[in-house]
């Protein structure tokens, strides 16, 4: 973590200097060359050896870089040697490269396909990735027949896997789990996953979609099919006892009249 922060500070200082002097492109070339030299394990050992005096180390560095890099870049290389930071050269290069890409509003994308692609397909891939990122895309291509078909694109921290191999893996997992296969490209990071990640490259047919069997329709067997049909409707509420028929109603009325007449005759007597 400390080395990363140190490398970032050096890269920022170098970038500011390059922006002021309009030498950002030259600095990128110089840092790449310095990092290549300072990645050699034998040279790292010599430049880090405390028993070797700095003047001798300075001669070695100048012998390697004189005339190949600008004067300020040579001074940076010597400063790293003097401070015992030779191993930071590759990190400084990488940090500077990220700043350089941001400065030019561009991004690198790695595209892996099962076979080489033509110019029309390449242009489509670049156009799709530029719409996705909003930046100019610098495409690095490689061929890997093991992905079987489709394409895999990596843009920064985003991975777009539209390969046939990936689809087969997902299908195998789904068959083992069972249930509903809700996403055609489950587990893919990035945009436009449903059609092969928006890379402009055809990625084989749509994967198998597994759905549960349909629920039986009870209405066909005389039973309720929905919760609405199961609920009682207005005017159709069930009754706990039957309503009295017409004859029963008349008999009750006559009985009541007879009782009233009997009471009246009793009073008259």
ABEGO torsion letter per residue (X at the ends): XAAAAAAAAAAAAAAAAAAAAGAAAAAAAAAAAAAAAAABAAAAAAAABAABBAAAAAAAAAAAABGABBAAAAAAAAAAAAAGAAAAAAAAAAAAAAAAAAAAGBBBBBBBBABBBBAAAAAAAAAAAAAAAGBBBBBBBBBBAAAGBEBBBBBEABBBBABAAAAAAAAAAAAAAEEBBABAABGBBEBGAAAGGGAGBBAEBBBBBBBBBBBBBAAAAGBBABAAAABBBBGABBBABBBBBAAAAAAAAAAAAAAAAAAAAAAAX
